[in-house]
Amino acid sequence: MSDTGTETEAGARPGPGAPLLPAPAAPREAGGGEPPRLGSFLARAAAATAVLTVLGAALGLVRDQAIARYFGASDASDAFLIAWTVPEMAATLLIEDGMALLLVPAFSLALSRRGAGAGKEITVGVADAEASDPVRELVAATLPRLFLLLSGGAALLIAGAPWVVGVLAPGLADPRLAVDCTRLTAVTVLTFGITGYFSAALRAHRSFLPPAGVYVAYNAGIIGTTLALHAVWGVRAAAAGVALGSVLMILTQLPVFLRFVPLRRPRLPRFGRRATRTAPPLGFAVLAPVILFVVSRQSQVLVERFLASTLPAGAISHLNYAQKVAQLPMVLSLMICTVTFPVVARAMAAGEREKARLRVERDLALAGTVVLLGTAVVLGYAPQIIEVLFQRGAFDASDTGSTAQVMRVYALGLLGHCLVGALSRPFFSSGRPTWFPAFAMGTGLVVTTGAGYALTYRFGVDGIATANALGISTTALLLLMGLGTRVVPIRARSVAFSLGRLAGASLAAGAAGWACAPLVPDPVLSLAAGCLLVPAVFLLTGLALRSPELASLLVPIRRRFLDGR
C-alpha cells in the first residue's frame, strides 16, 4: 500500500473519483510523500505568506481607492493605468512568474549540489569548498549580468515612452500625461528584476516572509507619495510612488538575502587547482521558453488595454478595478503553490517524480477549492464589494455598476488563471527546456485576441472580460492535459473530475448569493451576510456532489469530535 492510502497495490492508480487531498494519516514512511515536520513547516509558511499577501492586497485596495477618490474613472486615471502596464508586466515577468520559474529550480538544484558536496570540506578543505560553492557561483554568474541587462532595458523604456504609449493606447486624445507617467514607472524594470531575483533565492532557501512582504512595502510607497503629492503633481504622484515603492521592495529583502548568500569573493583553489563548475546552467534554451510563456501571458493585459482604448473614457479604469478585485481569490490560492514550488523543484532535481506528483495534485486540489470559493463570493456580491471599496469621491454609482458587471464576467475565468499559475510551475520545476507552456499560452492569447475583436464592438468592456476568460481557460485546459505526459505524471482525469465538482458547488453558491444580496440594503451588512451564506452553500453543495476534497477537509473535525467523546 502506498503512503497516501489512495493506492491499493504497488503501482496501481486510483480512479477519477479518488480524492486528490487525502485525509490526515499516520506519519509517512521513508521515501514517500513529505515528512510531518516538512508538511507542518509548509502549512505555517503558507499561512504566514497568505497573511502578508492579504495585507499587501489590502494596501493595494487602499492604493486603488486613493487613485479612484482623487482621479475617478477619467482621462487622468486612464493615463496612469497605461503607465501601470509597465510595472504590471514587470511584476509578472520579473517577480511573480518569470524570475521565479527560472531561478527557484536553479537555486534548488544549486542547494542540492551544495548539500551533496558538503562532506568534501573534510578532504578538500574549506577554501576549496567555498570556491566551488554552487550557490555563490550561481549568484556571481547571474546577478551582475542581470543588473546590467535590466538597467539598459529601463533606460530604453524611458527614452521610448512616447512610442510605447502610442502602441498600448493609440486611441488616447492627449498622450503626454501617459508618457510622463510611463517614464516614472519605467524604473521598475530594474527594481522589480532585483526584487524577483532576491525572492527566488530566498524561497529556494525556504525563507518566505520577506518575499511575501514586498507588496506591503510597494503599496505603502505608492499610497504615501500619492497622498503627499497629488495636489502638486496630479496623477504623476502615483507614478512616482510606483518608483519609490519598488525601491522599498528591494530593501525589504536585502538583509535576509545577504545573510543566506554573502556577497564575498570566493577564494581560488589552492595549488592552481582548476575550480569545478557546480552552478546549474541558465542558457538561452532554458530562458527562452520561460520568457515567451510569461510575455504571452501578460500580453492578454495588453490586448485588453488596446481594445479598451477605443471605448469611451473610463473603460480602462473599469477593467482595471474589476480585474484587481476579482483576482484576489486567485492570488490567495496560488500562495499554496508559491510555498511548495521549491519542494517540487528539489524533488525533481533528486529524481523523486512520485513525490512531485503527490505534491502537485494536493496543490491543485487546495488551490482549486480556495479560488472557486472566492469565485462564488465575487459572482454573488460584486456590486456590494465595489460599492464598499470604491464608491466615494469621483467614483460614483454608475462606475460601481459598470465595474461590478465586468467583475462578474472576469470571475468566470478565475479558475483558469489559478490553474495556469499552478500548472506552469511543475512544467519548469526540472530546470530543463520545455516549450509546451509557451505553446499553450500562445494558443490562449490567440483565443483572447480573436474573441476580443469579435465581442468588444457589441458588448464593450464585458466582451473584453469574456475574451479574457475564454483565452485563459483554453490555456489551463491545455496545460492540464499536457503536464501528466511531459513532466509530472499527475492523474489529469482525477483532477478534472475534482475541479468539476468544486465548480458546480461554486456556481450554486454564487447563484444563492446573487439572489440574496439585494435583500439587505446596506452593502456592508449584505457583504457580511454573504461571507457566511456563500461558504455554507459551497460546502453543502460540494458534499452533495460528493466532492472528496471538501469531504476530506471535514475529517479532522470529525476526529476531534470523536476523540472528545
C-alpha positions as CSV (number, residue, x, y, z in Angstrom):
1,M,0.0,0.0,0.0
2,S,1.2,3.5,-0.8
3,D,1.9,6.0,1.9
4,T,-1.1,8.1,0.9
5,G,-3.6,5.4,1.3
6,T,-5.1,6.1,-2.2
7,E,-3.5,3.1,-4.0
8,T,-4.4,-0.4,-3.2
9,E,-1.5,-2.2,-4.9
10,A,2.0,-1.2,-5.8
11,G,1.8,0.9,-9.0
12,A,-2.0,0.9,-9.0
13,R,-3.7,4.2,-9.7
14,P,-6.9,5.3,-8.2
15,G,-9.9,6.1,-10.4
16,P,-11.2,9.6,-11.3
17,G,-13.3,9.8,-8.2
18,A,-10.4,9.3,-5.8
19,P,-9.6,12.3,-3.6
20,L,-6.6,14.5,-4.5
21,L,-6.5,15.8,-1.0
22,P,-6.1,12.8,1.3
23,A,-7.3,12.7,4.8
24,P,-4.6,13.1,7.5
25,A,-2.9,9.8,8.1
26,A,-0.1,8.3,10.1
27,P,3.4,9.6,9.7
28,R,4.8,8.8,6.2
29,E,7.2,6.0,5.6
30,A,10.7,6.9,4.3
31,G,10.7,7.8,0.7
32,G,7.0,8.6,0.3
33,G,5.4,12.0,0.4
34,E,6.6,14.6,2.8
35,P,7.8,14.1,6.4
36,P,5.4,15.5,9.0
37,R,7.8,18.3,10.0
38,L,8.1,19.5,6.4
39,G,4.3,19.4,6.0
40,S,3.9,21.4,9.2
41,F,6.5,23.9,8.1
42,L,4.8,24.3,4.6
43,A,1.5,24.9,6.3
44,R,2.9,27.6,8.6
45,A,4.8,29.2,5.7
46,A,1.7,29.2,3.5
47,A,-0.4,30.7,6.4
48,A,2.2,33.4,7.1
49,T,2.6,34.1,3.4
50,A,-1.2,34.4,3.0
51,V,-1.4,36.9,5.9
52,L,1.2,39.1,4.3
53,T,-0.4,38.7,0.9
54,V,-3.7,39.7,2.2
55,L,-2.1,42.7,3.9
56,G,-0.4,43.7,0.7
57,A,-3.6,43.2,-1.3
58,A,-5.5,45.3,1.3
59,L,-2.9,48.1,0.8
60,G,-3.4,47.6,-2.9
61,L,-7.1,48.3,-2.5
62,V,-6.3,51.4,-0.4
63,R,-4.0,52.5,-3.2
64,D,-6.7,52.0,-5.8
65,Q,-9.2,53.7,-3.5
66,A,-6.9,56.7,-3.3
67,I,-6.5,56.9,-7.0
68,A,-10.3,56.4,-7.6
69,R,-11.0,59.1,-5.0
70,Y,-8.7,61.8,-6.4
71,F,-9.0,60.9,-10.1
72,G,-12.1,58.8,-10.5
73,A,-12.6,57.0,-13.9
74,S,-11.2,59.8,-16.0
75,D,-8.6,60.7,-18.6
76,A,-6.0,61.1,-15.8
77,S,-6.7,57.7,-14.3
78,D,-6.6,56.1,-17.8
79,A,-3.2,57.8,-18.4
80,F,-1.8,56.3,-15.1
81,L,-3.2,52.9,-16.0
82,I,-1.5,52.9,-19.3
83,A,1.8,53.7,-17.5
84,W,0.8,51.0,-14.9
85,T,1.1,48.4,-17.7
86,V,4.9,48.7,-17.3
87,P,5.1,47.6,-13.6
88,E,2.2,45.2,-14.2
89,M,4.1,43.4,-16.9
90,A,7.4,43.7,-15.0
91,A,5.9,42.2,-11.9
92,T,4.7,39.1,-13.8
93,L,7.9,38.7,-15.8
94,L,10.4,39.6,-13.1
95,I,8.8,38.8,-9.7
96,E,5.7,36.5,-9.8
97,D,6.4,34.1,-12.7
98,G,9.4,34.6,-15.0
99,M,12.2,35.0,-12.4
100,A,10.6,32.5,-10.1
101,L,10.2,29.9,-12.8
102,L,13.8,30.3,-13.8
103,L,15.6,30.8,-10.6
104,V,13.8,28.7,-8.0
105,P,14.7,25.5,-9.8
106,A,18.2,26.8,-10.4
107,F,18.8,27.7,-6.7
108,S,17.1,24.5,-5.6
109,L,19.5,22.5,-7.8
110,A,22.4,24.5,-6.5
111,L,21.4,23.9,-2.9
112,S,21.1,20.1,-3.7
113,R,24.6,20.1,-5.1
114,R,25.8,22.1,-2.1
115,G,24.3,19.5,0.2
116,A,25.7,16.6,-1.8
117,G,29.2,18.2,-1.6
118,A,29.1,19.3,2.0
119,G,31.3,16.4,3.1
120,K,34.0,17.3,0.7
121,E,35.2,20.1,3.1
122,I,36.9,17.4,5.2
123,T,39.0,16.0,2.3
124,V,39.4,19.0,0.0
125,G,39.5,21.8,2.6
126,V,37.3,24.7,3.5
127,A,38.9,27.1,1.0
128,D,38.3,24.8,-2.0
129,A,34.7,24.1,-0.8
130,E,34.0,27.8,-0.6
131,A,35.5,28.3,-4.1
132,S,33.2,25.7,-5.6
133,D,30.0,26.7,-3.7
134,P,27.2,26.2,-6.3
135,V,25.0,28.9,-4.7
136,R,27.7,31.6,-4.8
137,E,28.7,30.5,-8.3
138,L,25.1,30.9,-9.5
139,V,24.9,34.4,-7.9
140,A,28.2,35.5,-9.4
141,A,27.3,34.3,-12.8
142,T,23.8,35.8,-13.0
143,L,23.3,38.8,-10.7
144,P,25.8,41.3,-12.3
145,R,24.7,40.4,-15.8
146,L,21.1,40.7,-14.8
147,F,21.7,44.2,-13.3
148,L,23.3,45.5,-16.5
149,L,20.6,44.0,-18.7
150,L,17.7,45.4,-16.7
151,S,19.4,48.8,-16.4
152,G,19.7,49.0,-20.2
153,G,16.0,47.9,-20.5
154,A,14.8,50.6,-18.1
155,A,16.9,53.3,-20.0
156,L,15.4,52.2,-23.3
157,L,11.9,52.3,-22.0
158,I,12.4,55.8,-20.6
159,A,13.7,57.0,-24.0
160,G,11.0,55.2,-26.0
161,A,8.0,56.1,-23.7
162,P,6.1,58.1,-26.4
163,W,6.3,55.1,-28.8
164,V,5.2,52.7,-26.0
165,V,2.1,54.7,-25.2
166,G,1.3,55.0,-28.9
167,V,1.3,51.2,-29.2
168,L,-0.5,50.5,-26.0
169,A,-3.3,53.0,-26.3
170,P,-3.5,54.6,-29.8
171,G,-6.9,55.9,-29.1
172,L,-5.8,58.4,-26.4
173,A,-6.6,62.0,-27.4
174,D,-3.7,63.5,-25.5
175,P,-0.9,61.0,-24.6
176,R,1.5,63.5,-22.9
177,L,0.4,62.7,-19.4
178,A,0.6,58.9,-20.1
179,V,4.1,59.4,-21.4
180,D,5.2,61.3,-18.3
181,C,3.8,58.5,-16.0
182,T,5.4,55.8,-18.1
183,R,8.8,57.4,-17.7
184,L,8.4,57.4,-14.0
185,T,7.3,53.8,-13.8
186,A,10.0,52.6,-16.2
187,V,12.4,52.3,-13.2
188,T,10.5,49.1,-12.1
189,V,12.2,47.2,-15.0
190,L,15.4,47.3,-12.9
191,T,14.0,47.3,-9.4
192,F,11.4,44.5,-10.0
193,G,14.1,42.4,-11.5
194,I,16.3,42.6,-8.5
195,T,13.3,42.1,-6.2
196,G,12.4,38.9,-8.2
197,Y,16.0,37.6,-8.0
198,F,16.1,38.0,-4.2
199,S,12.6,36.5,-3.9
200,A,13.6,33.4,-5.9
201,A,16.8,32.9,-3.9
202,L,15.0,33.3,-0.5
203,R,12.2,30.9,-1.4
204,A,14.6,28.3,-2.6
205,H,16.2,28.7,0.9
206,R,12.7,28.2,2.4
207,S,12.5,31.8,3.6
208,F,9.1,33.0,2.6
209,L,8.2,36.0,4.8
210,P,10.5,38.7,3.1
211,P,9.3,37.8,-0.4
212,A,5.7,37.9,0.8
213,G,6.1,41.3,2.4
214,V,7.4,43.1,-0.7
215,Y,4.0,44.2,-1.9
216,V,3.3,45.7,1.6
217,A,6.3,48.0,1.1
218,Y,5.5,48.6,-2.5
219,N,1.9,49.8,-1.9
220,A,2.9,51.7,1.2
221,G,5.3,53.8,-1.0
222,I,2.6,54.4,-3.7
223,I,0.0,55.4,-1.1
224,G,2.3,57.8,0.8
225,T,3.5,59.5,-2.3
226,T,0.0,59.9,-3.8
227,L,-1.4,61.3,-0.6
228,A,1.5,63.7,-0.2
229,L,1.9,65.0,-3.7
230,H,-1.4,64.5,-5.6
231,A,-2.3,68.2,-5.2
232,V,1.0,69.3,-6.7
233,W,1.8,66.6,-9.3
234,G,-1.7,65.2,-10.0
235,V,-1.7,61.6,-11.2
236,R,2.1,61.8,-11.7
237,A,2.4,61.5,-7.9
238,A,1.0,57.9,-8.1
239,A,3.6,57.1,-10.9
240,A,6.4,58.5,-8.7
241,G,5.1,56.4,-5.8
242,V,5.4,53.3,-8.0
243,A,9.2,54.1,-8.5
244,L,9.7,54.7,-4.7
245,G,7.7,51.6,-3.7
246,S,9.7,49.4,-6.0
247,V,12.9,50.5,-4.3
248,L,11.4,49.7,-0.9
249,M,10.7,46.1,-2.2
250,I,14.5,45.6,-2.6
251,L,15.3,47.0,0.8
252,T,12.7,44.7,2.4
253,Q,14.7,41.6,1.3
254,L,18.3,42.7,1.1
255,P,19.3,41.9,4.7
256,V,18.0,38.4,4.6
257,F,19.4,37.8,1.2
258,L,22.9,38.8,2.3
259,R,22.6,36.5,5.3
260,F,21.8,33.5,3.1
261,V,24.1,34.4,0.2
262,P,27.0,36.5,1.4
263,L,28.4,38.5,-1.5
264,R,32.1,37.9,-0.8
265,R,34.5,36.9,-3.4
266,P,35.2,33.1,-3.4
267,R,38.8,32.1,-2.7
268,L,40.7,30.5,-5.6
269,P,41.5,26.8,-5.2
270,R,45.0,26.1,-3.7
271,F,48.0,25.0,-5.7
272,G,46.5,26.2,-9.0
273,R,43.8,23.5,-9.0
274,R,41.0,24.4,-11.5
275,A,37.7,25.0,-9.9
276,T,34.8,22.6,-10.7
277,R,31.8,24.4,-12.1
278,T,28.9,23.4,-10.0
279,A,26.3,26.1,-10.6
280,P,23.4,25.0,-12.8
281,P,23.4,26.4,-16.3
282,L,20.9,29.1,-17.3
283,G,21.4,29.3,-21.1
284,F,19.2,30.6,-23.8
285,A,17.5,27.2,-24.2
286,V,16.2,27.4,-20.6
287,L,15.5,31.2,-20.6
288,A,13.6,31.4,-23.9
289,P,10.6,29.2,-23.1
290,V,10.0,30.8,-19.8
291,I,10.3,34.4,-21.2
292,L,7.9,33.5,-24.1
293,F,5.4,31.9,-21.7
294,V,5.4,34.9,-19.3
295,V,5.3,37.5,-22.1
296,S,2.4,35.7,-23.8
297,R,0.5,35.5,-20.5
298,Q,0.9,39.2,-19.7
299,S,0.1,40.1,-23.3
300,Q,-3.5,39.4,-22.5
301,V,-3.5,42.6,-20.5
302,L,-2.0,44.5,-23.5
303,V,-4.8,43.2,-25.7
304,E,-7.4,44.3,-23.2
305,R,-5.9,47.8,-22.8
306,F,-5.6,48.1,-26.6
307,L,-9.2,47.2,-27.2
308,A,-10.5,49.3,-24.2
309,S,-8.6,52.4,-25.5
310,T,-11.2,52.5,-28.4
311,L,-14.1,52.7,-25.9
312,P,-15.3,55.8,-24.0
313,A,-13.2,57.3,-21.3
314,G,-13.2,55.3,-18.1
315,A,-13.4,51.9,-19.8
316,I,-9.7,51.0,-18.9
317,S,-10.3,52.1,-15.3
318,H,-13.4,49.9,-15.0
319,L,-11.5,46.9,-16.4
320,N,-8.6,47.6,-14.0
321,Y,-10.7,47.9,-10.8
322,A,-12.8,44.8,-11.8
323,Q,-9.7,42.7,-12.5
324,K,-7.8,43.8,-9.4
325,V,-10.6,42.8,-7.0
326,A,-11.8,39.7,-8.9
327,Q,-8.3,38.2,-8.9
328,L,-7.8,38.4,-5.2
329,P,-9.1,34.8,-4.7
330,M,-6.7,33.6,-7.4
331,V,-3.7,35.4,-5.7
332,L,-4.6,33.8,-2.4
333,S,-5.0,30.3,-3.9
334,L,-1.6,30.5,-5.5
335,M,0.2,31.2,-2.2
336,I,0.0,27.4,-1.7
337,C,1.8,26.7,-4.9
338,T,4.3,29.5,-4.2
339,V,5.4,27.9,-0.9
340,T,5.5,24.4,-2.3
341,F,7.3,25.2,-5.6
342,P,10.8,24.8,-4.1
343,V,9.7,21.4,-2.7
344,V,8.6,20.3,-6.2
345,A,11.8,21.6,-7.7
346,R,14.0,19.8,-5.2
347,A,12.0,16.6,-5.7
348,M,12.5,16.8,-9.5
349,A,16.2,17.6,-9.0
350,A,16.5,14.5,-6.9
351,G,14.5,12.4,-9.4
352,E,11.6,11.8,-6.9
353,R,8.8,12.1,-9.5
354,E,6.2,10.3,-7.3
355,K,6.8,12.8,-4.5
356,A,6.4,15.6,-7.0
357,R,3.2,14.1,-8.3
358,L,1.6,13.9,-4.9
359,R,2.6,17.4,-4.0
360,V,1.3,18.9,-7.3
361,E,-2.1,17.0,-7.0
362,R,-2.6,18.3,-3.4
363,D,-1.7,21.8,-4.5
364,L,-4.3,21.7,-7.4
365,A,-7.0,20.5,-5.0
366,L,-6.3,23.1,-2.4
367,A,-5.8,26.0,-4.8
368,G,-9.0,25.0,-6.7
369,T,-11.0,24.9,-3.5
370,V,-9.9,28.4,-2.5
371,V,-10.3,30.1,-5.9
372,L,-13.7,28.6,-6.6
373,L,-15.0,29.6,-3.2
374,G,-13.7,33.1,-3.9
375,T,-15.4,33.0,-7.4
376,A,-18.7,32.3,-5.7
377,V,-18.4,35.4,-3.5
378,V,-17.5,37.6,-6.4
379,L,-20.4,36.3,-8.5
380,G,-22.9,36.8,-5.7
381,Y,-21.7,40.1,-4.2
382,A,-19.8,42.1,-6.9
383,P,-21.9,45.3,-6.6
384,Q,-21.6,45.3,-2.8
385,I,-17.9,44.7,-3.0
386,I,-17.2,47.5,-5.4
387,E,-19.6,49.9,-3.5
388,V,-17.8,49.3,-0.2
389,L,-14.3,49.5,-1.7
390,F,-14.5,52.3,-4.2
391,Q,-17.8,54.3,-4.3
392,R,-16.7,57.7,-2.9
393,G,-15.4,60.9,-4.3
394,A,-15.2,60.9,-8.1
395,F,-16.1,57.2,-8.3
396,D,-19.9,57.3,-8.4
397,A,-22.8,54.8,-8.6
398,S,-22.6,54.4,-12.4
399,D,-18.9,53.5,-12.1
400,T,-19.9,50.9,-9.4
401,G,-22.5,49.3,-11.6
402,S,-20.2,49.1,-14.7
403,T,-17.2,47.8,-12.7
404,A,-19.3,45.2,-10.8
405,Q,-20.7,43.9,-14.1
406,V,-17.3,43.5,-15.6
407,M,-16.0,41.8,-12.4
408,R,-18.7,39.1,-12.6
409,V,-17.6,38.3,-16.1
410,Y,-13.9,38.2,-15.1
411,A,-14.8,35.8,-12.3
412,L,-15.7,33.1,-14.8
413,G,-12.0,32.9,-15.7
414,L,-10.6,32.8,-12.2
415,L,-10.2,29.0,-12.2
416,G,-8.3,29.2,-15.5
417,H,-6.0,31.9,-14.1
418,C,-5.4,29.8,-11.0
419,L,-4.7,26.6,-12.9
420,V,-2.3,28.4,-15.3
421,G,-0.3,29.7,-12.3
422,A,-0.4,26.3,-10.5
423,L,0.3,24.1,-13.5
424,S,3.1,26.2,-15.1
425,R,5.3,25.8,-12.0
426,P,5.7,22.0,-12.3
427,F,6.5,22.3,-16.1
428,F,9.5,24.4,-15.2
429,S,10.5,22.7,-11.9
430,S,13.1,20.5,-13.5
431,G,15.1,23.4,-14.9
432,R,15.1,21.9,-18.3
433,P,13.9,23.5,-21.6
434,T,10.2,22.9,-22.2
435,W,8.2,24.8,-24.9
436,F,4.7,23.4,-24.2
437,P,3.6,26.1,-21.7
438,A,4.6,28.8,-24.2
439,F,2.5,27.0,-26.9
440,A,-0.5,26.7,-24.5
441,M,-0.2,30.3,-23.5
442,G,0.2,31.4,-27.1
443,T,-2.9,29.5,-28.1
444,G,-4.9,31.1,-25.3
445,L,-3.6,34.5,-26.4
446,V,-4.9,33.9,-29.9
447,V,-8.3,32.9,-28.5
448,T,-8.3,36.1,-26.3
449,T,-7.4,38.3,-29.2
450,G,-9.9,36.8,-31.6
451,A,-12.7,36.8,-29.1
452,G,-11.9,40.3,-28.0
453,Y,-12.1,41.7,-31.6
454,A,-15.4,39.8,-32.1
455,L,-17.1,40.8,-28.8
456,T,-15.8,44.3,-28.0
457,Y,-17.7,46.2,-30.6
458,R,-21.1,44.7,-29.5
459,F,-20.6,44.2,-25.7
460,G,-17.9,46.7,-24.8
461,V,-15.9,46.0,-21.6
462,D,-18.0,42.9,-20.9
463,G,-16.8,41.5,-24.3
464,I,-13.2,42.1,-23.3
465,A,-13.6,40.4,-20.0
466,T,-15.4,37.4,-21.7
467,A,-12.5,37.1,-24.1
468,N,-10.0,37.0,-21.2
469,A,-12.0,34.2,-19.5
470,L,-12.1,32.2,-22.8
471,G,-8.4,32.6,-23.5
472,I,-7.1,31.8,-20.1
473,S,-9.4,28.8,-19.7
474,T,-8.1,27.4,-23.0
475,T,-4.6,27.7,-21.8
476,A,-5.4,26.0,-18.4
477,L,-7.1,23.0,-20.2
478,L,-4.0,22.5,-22.5
479,L,-1.6,22.7,-19.5
480,L,-3.7,20.2,-17.5
481,M,-3.8,17.8,-20.4
482,G,0.0,18.2,-21.2
483,L,1.5,18.1,-17.7
484,G,1.0,14.4,-17.0
485,T,2.6,13.2,-20.2
486,R,5.6,15.6,-20.2
487,V,6.9,16.4,-16.7
488,V,5.0,15.2,-13.6
489,P,2.7,12.2,-14.1
490,I,-0.4,13.7,-12.5
491,R,-3.8,12.0,-12.8
492,A,-5.4,14.5,-15.2
493,R,-8.8,12.9,-15.2
494,S,-9.0,12.8,-11.4
495,V,-8.0,16.5,-11.3
496,A,-10.7,17.3,-13.9
497,F,-13.4,15.4,-12.1
498,S,-12.5,17.0,-8.8
499,L,-12.4,20.5,-10.1
500,G,-15.7,19.9,-11.9
501,R,-17.5,19.1,-8.7
502,L,-16.0,22.1,-7.0
503,A,-17.0,24.3,-9.9
504,G,-20.6,23.0,-9.5
505,A,-20.6,23.9,-5.9
506,S,-19.2,27.4,-6.7
507,L,-21.9,28.1,-9.3
508,A,-24.6,27.1,-6.8
509,A,-23.1,29.2,-4.0
510,G,-22.7,32.2,-6.4
511,A,-26.3,31.9,-7.5
512,A,-27.5,31.8,-3.9
513,G,-25.5,34.9,-3.1
514,W,-26.7,36.8,-6.2
515,A,-30.3,36.1,-5.3
516,C,-29.9,37.0,-1.6
517,A,-27.6,40.0,-1.8
518,P,-30.3,42.6,-2.7
519,L,-32.4,41.5,0.3
520,V,-30.1,43.5,2.6
521,P,-30.0,47.2,1.5
522,D,-26.8,48.1,3.4
523,P,-23.8,47.0,1.3
524,V,-21.6,46.3,4.3
525,L,-24.2,44.1,6.1
526,S,-25.1,42.4,2.8
527,L,-21.5,41.5,2.2
528,A,-21.1,40.3,5.8
529,A,-24.1,38.0,5.4
530,G,-22.7,36.8,2.1
531,C,-19.4,35.8,3.8
532,L,-21.5,33.3,5.8
533,L,-24.0,32.3,3.2
534,V,-21.7,31.6,0.3
535,P,-19.2,29.3,2.1
536,A,-22.1,27.4,3.7
537,V,-23.8,26.8,0.4
538,F,-20.5,25.9,-1.2
539,L,-19.7,23.3,1.4
540,L,-23.2,21.7,1.4
541,T,-23.4,21.6,-2.4
542,G,-19.9,20.2,-2.6
543,L,-20.8,17.4,-0.1
544,A,-24.0,16.7,-2.1
545,L,-21.9,16.4,-5.2
546,R,-19.6,14.0,-3.3
547,S,-16.5,16.2,-3.7
548,P,-13.8,14.2,-2.0
549,E,-11.7,17.3,-1.3
550,L,-14.4,19.0,0.8
551,A,-15.3,15.7,2.5
552,S,-11.6,15.2,3.4
553,L,-11.5,18.7,5.0
554,L,-14.1,17.6,7.5
555,V,-12.2,14.5,8.6
556,P,-10.0,16.4,11.2
557,I,-13.1,18.0,12.7
558,R,-14.9,14.6,12.9
559,R,-11.9,13.0,14.5
560,R,-11.6,15.7,17.1
561,F,-15.3,15.4,17.9
562,L,-15.0,11.6,18.3
563,D,-11.8,12.0,20.4
564,G,-13.6,14.5,22.6
565,R,-16.3,12.0,23.3
